[in-house]
Amino acid sequence: MQNVQKRRLQGVGAVLIAGTGYAFMSILVKRAYQLGLGPIQVIALQSWLASTLLLSYAMCFKREIFSISLRNLRLLTVQGAVGALGTSLLYAYALKYLPVSVAILLLYLYPALVLVAGVVIWQKRVGRQELVAFILTMVGTTLASGVFSGVSGVALVGIVLGLAAALAYAVFNIIGEVVLAEVSPLVAMCYTQWVCALALLIILKGDVLSIPWQNVQIWETGLLLATVASIVPFYLILVGIKRLGADQAAILSTFELPMTFLLAAVFLNEFPTEEQWIGGGLVMGGILLLNWGSKGELSNEKALDKKRSD
């Protein structure tokens, strides 16, 4: 049981660090916008640089990554095109029609979709503490988004795009749990990133020069996006899914919200409202309750194992 608990702690730590990395993405994307890039250019900059770094690493140190079954390749293609790229594009364009608070709220409905999928598809049992933790994180997400601060005139197309982004991210998590039973997080990350890069080349019709590569600041921002906000959290969230399962990793990943508030205050002088602080506190409460509940489950499993051995 010590190994089980160790794996779980590794998964929790991986997801929380990933949430911090993804929170940095908001800061870096704003910086990229200030440099004159559009949403699809920012995504392409991040994906192309991340893919190049991963391809170089694989060719030099991990050539076994290129040996993969056709089934897993198909799954990773869907995860990359629908889950990773779909989420990024849909969310970026949702922001054209929605306030950030509403867009974030819609995106963070994905844990509900993952949890429902786990129950419906795999007949997973949801414990009372896990359910309470889920409710806390969802209520906290709603408050933290600022949706009750007075939002009016929301465009229907923006709502559809936001919900589609949440669905795409749920697909990413669900397929991740399936494929990670057979491949490592590193393999999954490489292929999904490469699929994203190729898809963006098709979408932009090979126009790589649409990004002003001669700008040194573009390179600096792009490399930070590719590493701190992409490769590192991408790998860690997959580690978390492998260790914890997609449903619990999804709940824990809501840690990104309060961390985003903190980073925005530090780097952008954007301070959360009282309502948003309360929401962030509920999210953290849900995370703590989820882990407290899992320790109880581990103790029960240990007792059962001991009883069986006797």
C-alpha positions in Angstrom: 0.0 0.0 0.0 3.0 2.3 0.5 3.7 2.1 -3.2 0.0 2.9 -4.0 0.1 6.0 -1.7 3.5 7.1 -3.2 2.1 6.9 -6.7 -1.0 8.8 -5.6 1.1 11.6 -4.0 3.2 11.7 -7.2 0.0 12.1 -9.2 -1.3 14.9 -7.0 2.0 16.8 -7.1 2.2 16.4 -10.9 -1.3 17.8 -11.4 -0.8 20.8 -9.0 2.5 21.7 -10.7 0.8 21.3 -14.1 -1.9 23.7 -13.0 0.7 26.3 -12.0 2.3 25.9 -15.5 -1.0 26.3 -17.3 -1.7 29.4 -15.1 1.5 31.0 -16.4 0.1 30.5 -19.9 -2.5 33.2 -19.3 0.3 35.7 -18.5 2.4 34.7 -21.5 -0.6 34.8 -23.9 -1.3 38.3 -22.8 2.3 39.2 -23.5 2.1 37.6 -26.9 -1.1 39.7 -27.7 0.9 42.8 -26.7 3.5 41.8 -29.3 0.8 41.8 -32.0 0.0 38.1 -32.4 -3.5 36.8 -32.9 -5.0 33.7 -31.1 -4.2 31.2 -33.8 -0.6 32.6 -34.2 0.0 32.3 -30.4 -1.2 28.6 -30.5 1.0 27.9 -33.6 4.0 29.6 -32.0 3.6 27.5 -28.9 2.9 24.2 -30.7 5.6 24.5 -33.4 8.4 25.3 -30.9 7.3 22.6 -28.4 7.0 20.0 -31.2 10.5 20.9 -32.5 12.0 20.6 -29.1 10.3 17.2 -28.5 11.3 15.9 -31.9 14.9 16.8 -31.4 14.9 15.1 -28.0 13.2 12.0 -29.3 15.7 11.7 -32.2 18.7 12.1 -30.0 17.8 10.2 -26.8 14.5 8.3 -27.2 14.2 6.8 -30.6 12.0 4.0 -29.2 9.2 6.7 -29.1 8.8 6.2 -32.8 7.8 2.5 -32.3 4.1 2.7 -31.6 1.1 0.5 -32.4 -1.5 1.6 -35.0 -4.2 1.6 -32.4 -2.4 3.9 -30.0 -1.4 6.2 -32.9 -5.1 6.6 -33.8 -6.0 7.3 -30.2 -3.2 9.9 -29.8 -4.2 11.5 -33.1 -7.7 12.0 -31.8 -6.3 13.2 -28.4 -4.0 15.7 -30.2 -6.4 17.0 -32.8 -9.6 17.0 -30.8 -8.4 17.2 -27.2 -5.3 19.4 -27.3 -5.7 21.5 -30.4 -9.5 21.6 -30.2 -9.4 22.9 -26.7 -6.9 25.6 -27.5 -8.6 26.9 -30.6 -12.2 26.7 -29.3 -11.2 28.5 -26.1 -9.2 31.2 -27.9 -12.1 32.0 -30.2 -14.7 31.8 -27.4 -12.8 34.8 -25.9 -13.7 36.8 -29.0 -17.4 36.7 -28.0 -17.3 36.2 -24.2 -15.9 37.9 -21.1 -12.9 36.0 -19.7 -14.9 35.1 -16.6 -17.7 33.4 -18.6 -15.2 31.6 -20.9 -13.3 30.2 -18.0 -16.5 29.0 -16.3 -17.5 27.2 -19.4 -14.1 25.6 -19.9 -14.0 24.4 -16.3 -17.2 22.5 -16.7 -15.0 19.7 -18.2 -14.5 17.9 -14.8 -18.2 17.3 -14.7 -18.1 15.8 -18.2 -15.1 13.6 -17.3 -16.8 12.4 -14.1 -20.0 11.6 -15.9 -18.1 9.8 -18.7 -16.3 7.7 -16.0 -19.6 6.7 -14.5 -21.4 6.0 -17.8 -18.6 4.5 -19.8 -16.5 2.6 -17.2 -19.2 2.3 -14.5 -16.9 3.9 -12.0 -18.3 4.3 -8.4 -18.2 7.9 -7.1 -17.7 8.0 -3.3 -19.5 10.5 -1.1 -16.3 12.5 -0.4 -15.3 12.6 -4.0 -18.8 13.8 -4.9 -18.6 16.6 -2.2 -15.1 17.5 -3.4 -16.5 17.7 -7.0 -19.4 20.0 -5.9 -17.0 22.2 -3.9 -14.7 22.6 -6.9 -17.6 23.3 -9.3 -19.2 25.9 -6.9 -15.8 27.4 -6.3 -15.1 27.6 -10.1 -18.4 29.3 -10.6 -17.7 31.9 -8.0 -14.1 32.4 -9.0 -15.1 33.0 -12.6 -16.9 36.2 -11.5 -20.0 35.1 -13.5 -22.2 36.6 -10.7 -20.6 40.0 -11.0 -23.0 41.1 -13.6 -22.6 39.6 -17.1 -25.1 40.6 -19.7 -25.5 40.4 -23.5 -23.6 37.1 -23.7 -23.4 35.9 -27.3 -24.8 32.4 -28.0 -22.0 31.6 -30.4 -19.5 32.3 -27.6 -21.4 30.0 -25.2 -21.4 27.2 -27.8 -17.6 27.6 -28.4 -16.9 27.6 -24.6 -18.9 24.4 -24.1 -17.2 22.8 -27.1 -13.8 23.7 -25.5 -14.9 22.0 -22.3 -16.0 18.9 -24.3 -12.7 18.8 -26.2 -10.7 19.0 -22.9 -12.9 16.2 -21.5 -12.1 14.1 -24.6 -8.4 14.8 -23.9 -8.6 13.5 -20.4 -10.8 10.5 -21.2 -8.6 9.3 -24.1 -5.6 10.0 -22.0 -6.7 7.5 -19.4 -7.2 4.9 -22.1 -4.0 5.3 -24.0 -1.8 5.8 -20.9 -2.5 2.2 -19.9 -0.3 1.2 -22.8 2.2 4.1 -23.5 4.2 6.4 -21.3 3.2 10.1 -20.6 6.3 11.1 -22.7 5.1 9.2 -25.7 1.6 10.5 -25.4 2.8 14.1 -25.0 5.1 13.8 -28.1 2.5 12.5 -30.4 -0.3 14.8 -29.4 2.1 17.8 -29.8 3.2 16.6 -33.2 -0.4 16.2 -34.3 -1.2 19.7 -33.1 1.8 21.1 -35.1 0.8 19.3 -38.3 -2.8 20.3 -38.0 -1.8 24.0 -37.5 0.4 23.8 -40.6 -2.7 22.6 -42.5 -5.0 25.3 -41.0 -2.5 28.0 -41.8 -1.8 26.5 -45.2 1.9 26.2 -44.5 2.3 29.9 -43.8 5.0 29.6 -41.2 6.1 33.2 -41.9 2.8 34.5 -40.5 4.7 34.7 -37.3 7.4 37.5 -37.1 10.3 35.2 -36.2 12.8 38.1 -36.6 11.4 39.6 -33.3 13.6 38.4 -30.4 10.7 39.0 -27.9 8.6 36.6 -30.0 11.2 33.9 -29.5 11.5 34.6 -25.8 7.7 34.4 -25.3 7.4 31.4 -27.6 10.0 29.4 -25.8 8.4 30.1 -22.4 5.0 29.1 -23.9 6.5 25.9 -25.3 8.3 24.8 -22.1 6.8 26.4 -18.9 3.3 26.6 -20.2 3.2 23.5 -22.6 5.8 20.7 -22.4 6.2 20.7 -18.6 2.5 20.9 -17.6 1.4 18.7 -20.5 3.7 15.9 -19.4 2.8 16.3 -15.7 -1.0 16.3 -16.3 -0.6 13.1 -18.2 1.5 11.7 -15.3 -1.4 12.8 -13.0 -4.0 11.0 -15.2 -1.9 7.9 -15.2 -1.5 7.9 -11.4 -5.0 9.1 -10.4 -7.4 8.5 -13.3 -9.0 11.1 -15.5 -11.8 12.0 -13.1 -9.7 12.8 -10.0 -7.0 14.5 -12.1 -9.7 16.7 -13.6 -10.9 17.8 -10.1 -7.4 18.5 -8.9 -6.6 20.5 -12.0 -9.0 23.2 -11.0 -6.1 24.4 -8.8 -5.2 26.4 -12.0 -7.9 28.9 -11.2 -6.7 30.3 -7.8 -3.1 30.1 -9.1 -4.1 32.1 -12.1 -5.5 34.8 -9.8 -2.3 34.9 -7.8 0.0 35.2 -10.9 -2.3 37.8 -12.4 -1.9 39.9 -9.2 1.9 39.5 -9.2 2.6 40.0 -12.9 -0.3 42.0 -14.2 -1.5 43.9 -11.1 -5.0 42.4 -11.6 -6.4 41.6 -8.2 -9.3 39.2 -7.6 -12.6 40.3 -6.1 -13.8 39.0 -2.7 -16.1 36.7 -4.6 -13.3 35.2 -6.5 -11.2 34.7 -3.4 -14.0 32.8 -1.8 -14.3 30.6 -5.0 -10.6 29.9 -4.9 -10.9 28.9 -1.3 -13.7 26.4 -2.1 -11.6 25.0 -4.9 -8.7 24.4 -2.5 -11.1 22.9 0.0 -12.3 20.4 -2.6 -8.7 19.4 -3.4 -7.9 18.9 0.3 -11.2 16.9 0.8 -10.4 14.7 -2.2 -7.0 13.8 -0.9 -8.3 13.3 2.7 -10.9 10.9 1.3 -8.4 9.0 -0.8 -6.2 8.4 2.4 -9.2 6.8 4.0 -9.7 4.6 0.9 -6.1 3.6 1.0 -6.4 2.6 4.7 -9.5 0.5 3.9 -7.7 -1.2 1.1 -4.7 -1.9 3.3 -7.0 -3.5 6.0 -8.7 -5.6 3.3 -5.4 -6.8 2.0 -4.2 -7.7 5.5 -7.5 -9.6 6.1 -7.1 -11.6 2.9 -3.5 -12.5 3.7 -4.6 -13.7 7.1 
